[in-house]
Amino acid sequence: MTRESRIRKKVLGWYENCDHGMSSCAIAWHCAGVGWPENYTPCDPSDFLRCYRLLQAVPELRRRLGRMRKVSAAWGRVVDHWDELEELLREEIANPNSNAPKLFKRMHELRL
């Protein structure tokens, strides 16, 4: 089995067994080389959390996240600020009563 087929198999396992949305599917399919007809970006903390969980489930895609820059300008902003957004997410999900207002504000500032 090739490296690409192993990654695709992991992506399919994630898709079948995890909570996902349109933006996490966009990452999964574009970064796994399958292609995806839509370019949805994460529009709120819940969307971003699903993208984050995808990269936890299939860490090989993290190294390929830069491919999303070709999808749209908005995805370019997501990629350029991924570490910052991820840090805000981790900070805010540590509080189970939080609805991630800092992350939501920053995503709004980036026009995601």
C-alpha positions in Angstrom: 0.0 0.0 0.0 1.4 3.4 -1.0 1.7 6.3 1.4 -1.1 8.1 -0.5 -3.4 5.2 -0.3 -2.7 4.9 3.5 -3.6 8.6 3.9 -6.7 8.2 1.9 -7.7 5.2 4.0 -7.3 7.2 7.2 -9.3 10.1 5.7 -12.1 7.7 4.8 -12.0 6.2 8.3 -12.2 9.7 9.8 -15.1 10.5 7.4 -17.1 7.4 8.4 -16.5 7.7 12.2 -16.1 11.4 13.1 -18.1 14.5 13.3 -17.4 16.5 10.1 -18.6 19.5 8.2 -18.1 21.0 4.8 -14.9 22.9 5.8 -13.2 19.8 7.3 -14.3 17.8 4.3 -12.7 20.4 2.1 -9.3 20.0 3.9 -9.7 16.2 3.9 -10.3 15.8 0.2 -8.0 18.6 -1.1 -5.1 17.6 1.0 -5.5 13.9 0.4 -5.5 14.6 -3.4 -9.0 13.5 -4.1 -10.4 17.0 -4.8 -13.6 18.5 -3.5 -16.1 20.6 -5.5 -16.7 23.1 -2.7 -14.4 25.6 -1.0 -16.1 26.0 2.4 -14.0 27.6 5.0 -14.6 27.3 8.7 -17.2 30.0 9.6 -17.4 29.5 13.4 -15.5 27.8 16.3 -17.4 24.6 15.8 -16.4 24.4 12.2 -12.8 25.1 13.1 -12.9 22.5 15.9 -14.0 19.9 13.3 -11.0 20.9 11.1 -8.7 20.7 14.1 -10.0 17.2 14.9 -9.4 16.1 11.4 -5.8 17.1 11.6 -5.6 15.2 14.9 -7.0 12.1 13.3 -4.9 12.3 10.1 -1.8 14.3 11.1 -0.2 13.8 7.7 -2.7 16.4 6.4 -1.2 19.1 8.6 1.9 19.1 6.5 -0.3 19.5 3.4 -2.5 22.3 4.8 -0.7 24.8 2.5 -2.4 23.3 -0.4 -5.6 24.9 0.7 -4.2 28.3 -0.3 -5.0 27.3 -3.9 -8.6 26.8 -3.0 -9.5 30.4 -2.2 -8.2 33.6 -0.6 -10.2 32.8 2.5 -8.5 29.5 2.8 -5.2 31.3 2.4 -6.1 33.4 5.4 -7.0 30.3 7.4 -3.7 28.6 6.6 -1.7 31.8 7.3 -3.3 32.1 10.7 -3.8 28.4 11.5 -1.4 28.3 14.5 -3.0 31.4 16.0 -6.5 30.1 15.5 -5.5 26.7 16.9 -4.0 28.2 20.0 -7.2 30.2 20.6 -9.2 27.1 20.2 -7.2 25.1 22.6 -7.3 27.9 25.2 -11.0 28.2 24.9 -12.0 24.5 24.8 -10.1 24.0 28.1 -13.2 25.8 29.6 -16.2 23.5 28.9 -18.6 26.4 29.5 -17.0 28.6 26.8 -18.4 29.2 23.3 -15.0 30.3 22.1 -15.7 34.1 21.8 -12.0 35.0 21.2 -11.8 32.5 18.4 -15.1 33.6 16.9 -13.9 37.3 17.0 -10.6 36.5 15.4 -12.3 34.4 12.7 -14.7 37.3 12.0 -11.7 39.7 11.8 -10.1 37.5 9.2 -13.5 37.4 7.3 -13.8 33.7 7.4 
